[in-house]
Amino acid sequence: MAILSIQSHVAYGHVGNSAAVFPLQRLGQEVWPLHTVMFSNHPGYGAWSGPVLDATDVRAVFDGIEARGVLPECAAVLSGYMGDVSLGAVVLDAVARVRAANRNALYVCDPVMGDTVPGLYVREGIPAFMRDHAVPAADIVLPNQFELELLTDGPAKSLEQVLAAGDRVLATGPGIVVVTSLRFEDRGNGDVGMLAITADGAWLAETPFLTLPVAPNGAGDATAALFTAFFLETREPAAALARTTDAVFAIFEATRAAGTRELQIIAAQDELSALTPRFVPVKVR
């Protein structure tokens, strides 16, 4: 089985498909990367070059994949940074066609819109598309704390608020909401958390917050890919959360050790498949 990953691509560094494809492959997953932009580097550097790909061209690449007759082999569609709202229709059309070929295929949506710092960084129309179309169509959604507040138009600063906001997202259609980059105002322990919320329960995994000279981009992209792989393997939200948390922390440890702003996914590759959890999720509901 394979994962169709529709998101950005950079030649230098690790964001979008450049942060997702290798971890998935390292974990034994076949990946079909479909790029929505082709940039020299991520825009966090302040300067970059390359195009946002036209929706017609992205659709043509997907048409070519479909023409191979392989869509029944697709276990999941993973979407991330879109670059332009016109690409949203291409993503949802691809999801529909994959589901028609394989009714068990999952749609995993990373609703990339921004973060606490620097705030919203996508083009006009994308937040509304994510809220009204992409998220309701998804089986699994992975917003960060900032994006959760955008999706629900309300605060998500405490554990109780995040759980309530997650429930509002669940009510629109997804079966699992995974909230990343959580810093709770009411806990004050200095940790960073990841919370998986379903109708049957919620599990919180926390790790120490590692201070880096410059916060690396692409962590959310890697997280979404890792959770997708681990959930396909386990079909258990808590188990997938535990392994994702460990893998992401290992990447951050390697990044801090290297003293670079680019995620050290290659350096941490042997830690991605560790089976003994360092950080065990706690059931919070």
Wavefront OBJ file of the C-alpha trace (Angstrom):
o trace
v 0.000 0.000 0.000
v 1.066 3.584 -0.603
v 0.546 7.118 0.700
v -0.215 9.971 -1.691
v 1.407 13.065 -0.160
v 0.158 16.358 -1.633
v 2.088 19.335 -0.291
v 4.949 21.741 -0.863
v 8.491 20.830 -1.845
v 11.801 22.611 -1.265
v 15.167 21.807 -2.825
v 17.085 22.853 0.291
v 15.971 21.886 3.766
v 13.062 19.945 5.161
v 9.512 21.233 4.943
v 6.433 19.848 3.183
v 7.185 16.770 1.145
v 10.866 17.330 1.882
v 10.030 16.647 5.542
v 7.451 13.920 4.920
v 8.670 11.617 2.176
v 11.901 10.344 3.716
v 10.429 9.534 7.160
v 7.602 7.645 5.485
v 10.015 5.713 3.294
v 12.334 5.038 6.241
v 9.340 3.490 8.015
v 8.688 1.214 5.060
v 5.899 3.145 3.366
v 5.618 3.566 -0.384
v 5.084 7.288 -1.078
v 3.743 9.119 -4.109
v 4.800 12.774 -3.605
v 2.675 15.327 -5.445
v 4.080 18.838 -5.049
v 1.990 22.000 -4.742
v 4.963 24.394 -4.823
v 8.589 24.048 -5.915
v 10.663 26.443 -3.813
v 14.402 26.753 -3.370
v 13.948 26.823 0.416
v 11.195 27.498 2.922
v 9.996 31.133 3.148
v 11.095 31.327 6.777
v 14.478 32.507 5.477
v 12.807 35.664 4.169
v 13.852 35.045 0.562
v 13.204 32.157 -1.767
v 12.633 31.389 -5.420
v 10.409 29.052 -7.370
v 6.741 28.738 -8.318
v 3.459 27.878 -6.715
v 2.345 25.208 -9.150
v -0.770 25.765 -11.196
v -3.756 23.676 -10.170
v -4.063 22.359 -13.722
v -0.520 21.006 -13.625
v -0.960 19.383 -10.210
v -4.183 17.748 -11.403
v -2.407 16.495 -14.546
v 0.226 14.743 -12.419
v -2.493 13.059 -10.382
v -4.295 12.067 -13.586
v -1.102 10.355 -14.680
v -0.894 8.408 -11.430
v -4.523 7.342 -11.796
v -3.850 6.250 -15.381
v -1.400 3.673 -14.058
v -4.340 1.894 -12.409
v -2.705 2.027 -8.990
v -5.215 4.010 -6.918
v -6.558 0.828 -5.231
v -3.074 0.540 -3.676
v -3.375 3.935 -1.970
v -3.989 3.570 1.771
v -4.014 7.273 2.596
v -3.948 10.742 1.110
v -1.923 13.229 3.161
v -2.305 16.918 2.369
v -0.327 19.877 3.688
v 0.719 23.317 2.442
v -1.239 24.202 -0.682
v 0.240 27.509 -1.792
v -3.022 28.707 -3.347
v -6.677 28.015 -2.600
v -7.212 26.821 -6.194
v -5.235 23.707 -5.267
v -7.835 22.790 -2.664
v -10.262 21.484 -5.264
v -7.479 19.343 -6.729
v -6.753 17.826 -3.328
v -10.387 17.008 -2.568
v -10.887 15.594 -6.072
v -7.863 13.355 -5.553
v -9.271 12.217 -2.208
v -12.621 11.390 -3.798
v -11.014 9.417 -6.614
v -8.757 7.493 -4.250
v -11.718 6.652 -2.006
v -13.669 5.475 -5.054
v -10.822 3.086 -5.837
v -10.217 2.030 -2.224
v -13.096 2.605 0.173
v -10.791 2.060 3.152
v -8.364 4.820 2.184
v -7.884 7.582 4.753
v -7.660 11.304 4.186
v -5.194 12.914 6.585
v -5.337 16.719 6.525
v -2.597 18.904 7.960
v -4.432 22.263 7.753
v -1.324 24.377 7.254
v -2.171 28.030 7.832
v 0.294 29.468 10.324
v 1.644 29.308 13.848
v 1.762 31.406 16.993
v 4.910 32.968 15.542
v 4.808 34.347 12.810
v 1.007 34.115 12.657
v -1.009 33.495 9.498
v 1.243 32.886 6.475
v -1.001 31.484 3.732
v -2.852 33.182 0.900
v -6.348 34.569 1.187
v -9.089 31.963 1.024
v -7.070 29.064 2.426
v -8.282 29.346 6.057
v -11.911 29.318 4.926
v -11.238 26.388 2.595
v -9.609 24.422 5.395
v -12.434 25.113 7.843
v -15.363 24.603 5.464
v -14.134 21.927 3.065
v -10.855 20.140 3.796
v -11.325 19.467 7.514
v -14.916 18.142 7.199
v -13.746 15.763 4.449
v -10.855 14.369 6.488
v -10.590 11.266 8.641
v -7.643 12.658 10.613
v -6.797 16.341 11.131
v -3.541 17.634 12.630
v -3.746 21.356 13.447
v -1.240 23.071 15.665
v -2.575 25.127 18.570
v -2.765 28.320 16.491
v -4.570 26.531 13.649
v -7.032 24.922 16.067
v -8.072 28.385 17.217
v -8.495 29.490 13.593
v -10.629 26.458 12.768
v -12.902 26.929 15.778
v -12.824 30.739 16.084
v -12.127 30.573 19.789
v -9.400 30.220 22.421
v -7.484 26.994 22.940
v -5.044 27.924 25.678
v -5.896 25.446 28.450
v -6.336 21.686 28.293
v -10.081 22.083 28.771
v -10.296 24.645 25.963
v -8.258 22.476 23.609
v -10.457 19.456 24.319
v -13.598 21.521 23.698
v -12.182 22.952 20.479
v -11.146 19.480 19.356
v -14.674 18.244 19.944
v -16.000 21.054 17.745
v -13.683 19.911 14.963
v -14.769 16.291 15.440
v -18.380 17.396 15.069
v -17.648 18.621 11.526
v -16.608 15.169 10.296
v -13.129 13.864 11.221
v -12.712 10.857 13.485
v -9.387 11.909 15.006
v -7.989 15.352 15.822
v -4.311 15.556 16.750
v -3.298 18.950 18.135
v 0.426 19.684 17.956
v 2.809 22.270 19.461
v 0.697 22.637 22.604
v 1.824 25.045 25.310
v -0.804 25.218 28.076
v -1.134 28.510 29.935
v -2.562 26.784 33.008
v 0.086 24.074 33.441
v 3.324 26.033 33.601
v 5.609 22.980 33.418
v 7.613 24.153 30.418
v 6.716 21.097 28.357
v 5.303 20.943 24.845
v 2.425 18.590 24.150
v 0.607 16.644 21.475
v -3.021 15.664 22.070
v -5.043 13.033 20.203
v -8.804 13.491 20.527
v -11.509 11.049 19.439
v -15.132 10.459 20.363
v -13.964 7.647 22.645
v -11.190 9.429 24.514
v -8.257 11.812 24.491
v -4.548 11.180 25.126
v -1.860 13.736 25.911
v 1.859 13.189 25.331
v 4.327 15.783 26.616
v 8.061 16.226 26.161
v 10.563 18.785 27.422
v 10.623 21.935 25.286
v 13.994 22.073 23.563
v 15.260 25.611 23.066
v 16.894 26.170 19.685
v 18.616 29.317 18.345
v 16.072 29.501 15.508
v 12.878 27.468 15.604
v 13.013 25.020 12.681
v 10.284 24.919 10.064
v 8.673 21.686 8.916
v 8.059 20.028 12.271
v 4.318 19.911 11.664
v 4.855 18.365 8.234
v 7.067 15.642 9.675
v 4.611 15.071 12.529
v 1.669 14.594 10.170
v 3.622 12.124 8.065
v 4.819 10.151 11.068
v 1.365 9.963 12.640
v -0.065 8.792 9.310
v 2.476 5.977 9.074
v 2.093 4.878 12.677
v -1.698 4.992 12.567
v -1.781 2.910 9.391
v 0.386 0.383 11.232
v -1.411 0.334 14.587
v -4.932 1.697 13.952
v -4.740 2.956 17.539
v -4.639 6.742 18.144
v -2.801 6.450 21.469
v -0.189 4.067 20.085
v 0.369 6.232 17.007
v 0.630 9.301 19.251
v 3.279 7.672 21.442
v 5.494 6.684 18.536
v 5.034 10.030 16.787
v 5.979 11.936 19.938
v 9.147 9.888 20.374
v 10.157 10.295 16.732
v 9.575 14.054 16.643
v 11.501 14.553 19.892
v 14.411 12.551 18.454
v 14.426 14.815 15.385
v 14.511 17.906 17.608
v 17.321 16.428 19.709
v 19.391 15.805 16.575
v 18.599 19.298 15.303
v 19.743 20.937 18.528
v 22.919 18.829 18.566
v 23.716 19.901 15.006
v 23.146 23.575 15.782
v 21.159 24.163 12.605
v 17.736 25.585 11.828
v 16.933 22.740 9.417
v 15.348 19.609 10.889
v 17.882 16.810 11.127
v 15.554 14.102 9.846
v 18.325 12.126 8.164
v 20.529 12.175 11.258
v 17.625 10.970 13.429
v 16.443 8.258 11.046
v 17.437 5.324 13.257
v 15.296 6.747 16.072
v 12.137 7.017 13.974
v 11.223 3.354 14.329
v 12.065 2.888 18.022
v 9.530 0.533 19.581
v 10.107 1.348 23.262
v 8.321 4.626 24.041
v 10.180 7.328 25.930
v 7.051 9.443 26.367
v 3.888 7.527 27.209
v 0.618 9.356 26.517
v -1.742 9.924 29.419
v -5.486 9.494 28.973
v -7.023 12.838 29.880
v -10.631 12.022 29.058
l 1 2 3 4 5 6 7 8 9 10 11 12 13 14 15 16 17 18 19 20 21 22 23 24 25 26 27 28 29 30 31 32 33 34 35 36 37 38 39 40 41 42 43 44 45 46 47 48 49 50 51 52 53 54 55 56 57 58 59 60 61 62 63 64 65 66 67 68 69 70 71 72 73 74 75 76 77 78 79 80 81 82 83 84 85 86 87 88 89 90 91 92 93 94 95 96 97 98 99 100 101 102 103 104 105 106 107 108 109 110 111 112 113 114 115 116 117 118 119 120 121 122 123 124 125 126 127 128 129 130 131 132 133 134 135 136 137 138 139 140 141 142 143 144 145 146 147 148 149 150 151 152 153 154 155 156 157 158 159 160 161 162 163 164 165 166 167 168 169 170 171 172 173 174 175 176 177 178 179 180 181 182 183 184 185 186 187 188 189 190 191 192 193 194 195 196 197 198 199 200 201 202 203 204 205 206 207 208 209 210 211 212 213 214 215 216 217 218 219 220 221 222 223 224 225 226 227 228 229 230 231 232 233 234 235 236 237 238 239 240 241 242 243 244 245 246 247 248 249 250 251 252 253 254 255 256 257 258 259 260 261 262 263 264 265 266 267 268 269 270 271 272 273 274 275 276 277 278 279 280 281 282 283 284 285
